[in-house]
């Protein structure tokens, strides 16, 4: 796919007498925080370097570009004292008119739109990413086409195992999304995906998602509902939930934000991890590249006898 896109781009460049000058930019993003729990969670406190993205994007001209990004973060498979580096993106893109093609280790389309609309990824992941409904990047191809100012569609085919694992199974993950913009600022999105198992005794995973939101220069509101069937390829291991959020932009580079999530499982099969969660905070932009966001969080487990937990965070972001 990368070779095909390169050939198309080179051919287009040869045919265009007004060739664009190649140009590139570094990608540096660092997420960190200081946090402390309250009550029973009081021992959970300290400074944390959550994630770092380091990479480079180079635009070759005539809509052709390449990007490589390293993701340095913690892994659930090893001690939190260690950091693991992954290749997050290694991709080539080609954009011509209303068509965009991507190939390689690409960003997936399952919740990328919602994540950008939420706008505070360095503070908290969007719902599907937070509760492991899918991966943010994978190896494969995707295409997007803008039919009109008010409607666009995208399709993706990837391995289905994320960017942290090699391709182990023979199945693929297929996804199709439609985005509508009936009026300026108001957007709706529908997405459906099928992640094949191709292993005897295991079921295909199906993801369905619906989102709507309104973005104004002064405020943003959004809501999404997500349903996943056969989580971890287990029959009837269905999960669903919703997330609602809002933010308000104040003078002097200050904004306020709030969000509420609710996760539940079919017949309480995952009751130990089912929960409601809320976050409320503010963001301060210190110049062009630095953001600081103090916030208060509450988690409300649904398991019998489980107690609510409360914590305070000061999240920090540096990036360009």
C-alpha positions in Angstrom: 0.0 0.0 0.0 2.9 2.4 0.9 4.5 1.7 -2.5 1.3 2.2 -4.4 0.6 5.5 -2.7 4.2 6.6 -3.3 3.9 5.8 -7.0 0.6 7.7 -7.3 2.1 10.7 -5.5 5.2 10.7 -7.7 3.1 10.5 -10.9 0.9 13.3 -9.7 4.0 15.4 -8.9 5.5 14.8 -12.3 2.3 15.9 -14.0 1.9 19.1 -11.8 4.1 22.0 -12.9 3.4 23.8 -9.6 5.2 21.3 -7.4 4.9 21.9 -3.6 8.1 22.2 -1.7 8.7 19.2 0.7 8.5 20.2 4.3 8.5 18.3 7.6 7.8 18.9 11.3 8.8 17.1 14.5 6.1 15.5 16.7 6.7 15.8 20.5 4.0 15.2 23.1 4.5 14.5 26.7 1.7 13.7 29.3 2.4 13.8 33.0 0.6 14.3 36.3 0.7 14.6 40.0 -2.1 12.8 41.8 -3.3 11.9 45.2 -6.2 9.8 46.5 -8.5 10.5 49.4 -9.7 8.3 52.2 -9.0 4.6 51.4 -7.1 5.7 48.3 -4.8 8.0 50.2 -1.7 5.8 49.6 -2.1 6.2 45.8 -0.1 9.5 45.2 2.9 10.7 43.4 4.3 12.1 40.2 3.7 10.1 37.0 5.0 10.3 33.4 2.1 8.7 31.6 3.1 8.8 28.0 5.4 10.4 25.5 5.0 10.6 21.7 8.1 11.3 19.6 8.1 11.3 15.9 8.3 13.2 12.6 5.9 13.9 9.8 7.1 14.8 6.3 4.9 16.2 3.5 6.4 15.3 0.1 4.0 17.5 -1.8 0.9 16.8 -4.0 -1.0 15.4 -1.0 1.6 12.7 -0.2 3.0 12.5 3.3 4.8 10.0 5.6 4.7 9.9 9.4 6.5 7.9 12.1 5.7 8.1 15.8 7.1 6.3 18.8 4.8 5.7 21.8 6.7 5.5 25.1 4.5 4.5 28.0 3.8 1.9 30.7 2.7 -1.7 30.1 0.2 -3.8 32.1 2.5 -6.8 31.5 5.5 -5.4 33.5 6.2 -3.4 36.6 5.1 0.2 36.5 8.7 1.2 37.2 9.6 0.3 33.6 8.7 2.1 30.4 8.0 0.3 27.1 8.5 1.9 23.6 6.2 1.0 20.8 5.9 2.1 17.2 2.6 4.0 17.2 2.5 5.1 13.6 4.6 4.2 10.6 2.4 5.3 7.7 2.0 6.9 4.4 -1.0 9.1 3.4 -2.2 10.5 0.2 -4.9 13.2 -0.1 -6.4 14.3 -3.4 -9.5 16.3 -3.6 -12.1 14.8 -1.2 -10.3 11.4 -1.0 -7.8 10.4 1.7 -5.9 7.1 1.8 -3.7 5.8 4.6 -1.5 2.7 4.7 0.8 1.1 7.2 0.6 1.3 11.0 -2.2 3.9 11.0 -4.6 5.5 13.5 -7.8 3.6 13.7 -11.2 5.3 13.0 -13.2 3.6 15.8 -13.0 6.4 18.3 -10.5 8.9 16.8 -13.3 11.4 16.0 -14.7 11.3 19.6 -11.2 11.7 21.1 -10.6 14.8 19.1 -14.0 16.2 19.9 -13.4 15.6 23.6 -10.2 17.5 23.3 -8.5 16.5 26.6 -6.7 13.3 25.7 -3.7 14.1 28.0 -6.1 14.3 30.9 -8.3 11.2 30.2 -8.8 8.9 27.3 -12.1 8.9 25.4 -14.6 6.3 26.6 -13.8 3.4 24.2 -10.1 3.9 24.7 -10.4 4.1 28.5 -12.4 0.9 28.7 -10.6 -1.1 26.1 -13.3 -1.3 23.4 -10.6 -1.1 20.7 -7.1 0.1 19.8 -6.1 3.6 18.8 -3.7 2.3 16.1 -3.2 -0.9 14.0 -1.6 -2.2 10.9 -3.7 -1.9 7.7 -5.3 0.5 5.3 -8.1 3.1 5.5 -9.9 5.4 3.2 -12.1 8.5 3.7 -14.2 10.4 1.3 -16.1 13.7 1.7 -19.2 13.6 -0.4 -20.4 17.0 0.6 -19.9 19.6 3.3 -22.4 17.8 5.4 -21.6 14.1 4.9 -18.4 12.0 4.8 -17.7 8.3 5.1 -14.6 6.2 6.0 -13.7 2.5 5.8 -10.8 0.7 7.5 -9.3 -2.8 7.4 -6.6 -3.7 10.0 -5.2 -6.7 11.7 -7.4 -6.2 14.8 -4.8 -6.8 17.5 -3.6 -3.2 18.0 -0.1 -1.7 17.7 1.4 -3.3 20.7 1.1 -6.9 19.4 2.3 -8.8 16.4 -0.2 -10.3 14.0 -1.0 -13.6 15.8 -4.5 -14.5 14.5 -5.6 -14.8 10.9 -8.7 -12.6 11.4 -9.1 -9.0 10.3 -10.9 -6.0 11.8 -13.3 -4.2 9.4 -14.9 -0.8 10.2 -17.2 1.6 8.5 -18.1 5.1 9.7 -20.4 7.9 8.6 -20.0 11.5 9.8 -22.8 14.1 9.4 -22.7 17.9 9.8 -26.2 19.1 9.3 -25.4 22.6 10.5 -22.2 24.4 11.3 -20.7 23.1 14.6 -23.1 20.2 15.1 -21.8 16.8 14.1 -23.1 13.2 14.4 -21.2 10.0 13.8 -22.2 6.3 13.4 -19.6 3.5 13.4 -19.8 -0.3 13.1 -16.9 -2.7 13.2 -16.3 -6.5 13.1 -13.2 -8.0 14.5 -12.8 -11.6 13.3 -11.6 -14.3 15.7 -10.8 -17.1 13.3 -10.1 -19.4 16.3 -12.3 -22.4 17.1 -14.5 -21.8 20.1 -14.0 -18.0 20.0 -16.5 -15.4 18.8 -16.1 -12.4 16.5 -16.2 -9.0 18.3 -18.7 -6.5 17.1 -18.5 -2.8 18.0 -21.3 -0.3 17.5 -21.0 3.4 18.3 -23.1 6.6 18.0 -21.9 10.1 18.8 -23.3 13.6 18.6 -21.8 16.9 19.6 -21.8 20.6 19.2 -18.7 22.8 19.1 -18.8 26.6 19.5 -15.9 29.0 20.0 -17.2 29.5 23.5 -18.2 25.9 24.5 -18.3 22.3 23.5 -20.8 19.5 24.4 -20.9 15.9 23.3 -22.4 12.5 24.1 -21.7 9.0 22.9 -23.1 5.5 23.3 -21.0 2.4 22.7 -21.9 -1.3 22.5 -19.4 -4.2 22.2 -20.5 -7.8 21.7 -18.3 -10.8 22.6 -15.6 -8.9 24.4 -12.3 -10.8 24.4 -13.9 -13.1 21.9 -16.2 -14.7 24.6 -19.8 -15.5 23.7 -22.4 -13.2 25.4 -19.6 -11.1 27.0 -21.3 -7.9 26.0 -20.4 -4.5 27.3 -22.0 -1.1 26.8 -21.9 2.4 28.1 -22.2 6.1 27.5 -20.2 9.2 28.0 -21.3 12.8 28.2 -19.0 15.8 28.5 -18.9 19.6 28.2 -16.3 22.3 28.3 -16.5 26.1 28.4 -13.8 28.5 27.2 -13.1 31.5 29.5 -10.9 34.5 28.9 -7.1 34.4 29.3 -6.6 30.9 28.0 -8.7 29.2 30.7 -11.3 26.5 30.2 -13.6 24.4 32.4 -14.5 20.8 31.6 -16.7 18.0 33.0 -17.4 14.5 32.0 -19.5 11.5 33.2 -19.0 7.9 32.1 -21.2 4.9 32.8 -19.9 1.3 31.9 -22.0 -1.8 32.4 -21.9 -5.5 31.2 -24.6 -7.9 30.1 -25.9 -9.9 33.0 -23.2 -8.3 35.2 -20.5 -10.7 33.8 -17.9 -8.0 34.3 -19.3 -6.5 37.5 -15.9 -6.3 39.1 -14.9 -3.6 36.6 -18.2 -2.0 35.8 -18.4 1.5 37.1 -19.6 5.1 36.8 -16.9 7.8 36.7 -16.9 11.6 36.8 -14.3 14.3 36.3 -14.4 18.0 36.9 -11.6 20.5 36.3 -10.0 23.4 34.6 -7.3 23.9 32.0 -4.7 26.7 31.9 -2.7 27.3 28.7 0.8 28.6 29.6 1.9 29.9 26.2 1.7 27.9 23.0 3.1 24.5 24.1 2.3 23.9 27.7 -1.1 23.1 29.4 -1.8 22.5 33.1 -5.1 20.9 34.2 -6.1 20.4 37.8 -9.1 18.2 38.2 -11.1 16.2 40.7 -12.2 12.6 40.0 -14.7 10.2 41.4 -15.1 6.5 40.6 -18.2 4.6 41.6 -17.9 0.8 41.3 -21.0 -1.2 40.7 -19.9 -4.4 42.5 -21.7 -5.1 45.8 -19.7 -3.7 48.8 -17.3 -1.8 46.6 -16.6 1.8 47.9 -16.4 4.9 45.9 -13.0 6.4 45.4 -11.9 10.0 45.1 -8.7 11.6 43.8 -7.2 14.9 42.7 -5.0 15.3 39.7 -2.8 18.0 38.2 -2.2 16.9 34.6 0.5 18.5 32.5 1.0 18.6 28.7 3.9 19.7 26.6 3.8 19.4 22.9 4.2 20.8 19.4 
